[in-house]
Amino acid sequence: MFISPQGADASTASTAAKSALTPTAEPLRHMLFGSPNAVRTTIQTLHKRGYAEPNDWSKPVATGKPNEVMTILTKRVRLER
């Protein structure tokens, strides 16, 4: 027979309360469209500001428009509940 230790209910309630306050991470996708130079400069600027590493972005892909590429960054952002 299982006998719950004293204070088990308080511990469980505390864990539930903590999980309700714990921030969750949610994916967020950034897309850049522009000339290769403008896209590269923007990625470098975001890196200098500490937002994302340059290697986290996808390789630039031609969009079919003259002198335009597109790159994507998927980042997990923390949300407070």
C-alpha positions, 0 to 999 in steps of 0.5 A, a space after each residue: 500500500 502506498 502512503 504519501 509522505 507528509 507535505 506531499 500535497 504542499 510540494 505538488 501544489 508548489 510545483 504546479 504554481 511554479 509551472 504556471 509562472 514559468 516562462 514558455 518558449 515559442 518559435 518565432 520566424 523572421 524573414 529578410 528580403 532585400 539585396 544581398 548587401 542589405 540582408 548581410 548588413 541587417 544580420 550583422 547589426 542584429 548580431 552586434 545587438 546580441 539578438 542572433 548569431 549570423 550562422 543561425 540564419 538560413 543561407 540567402 536564397 534568390 527570390 526571382 526578383 533582380 538583386 533580391 534574396 530572402 533568408 529566414 531565422 527561427 528563434 525561440 522567444 520566452 513568453 511569460 504566462 
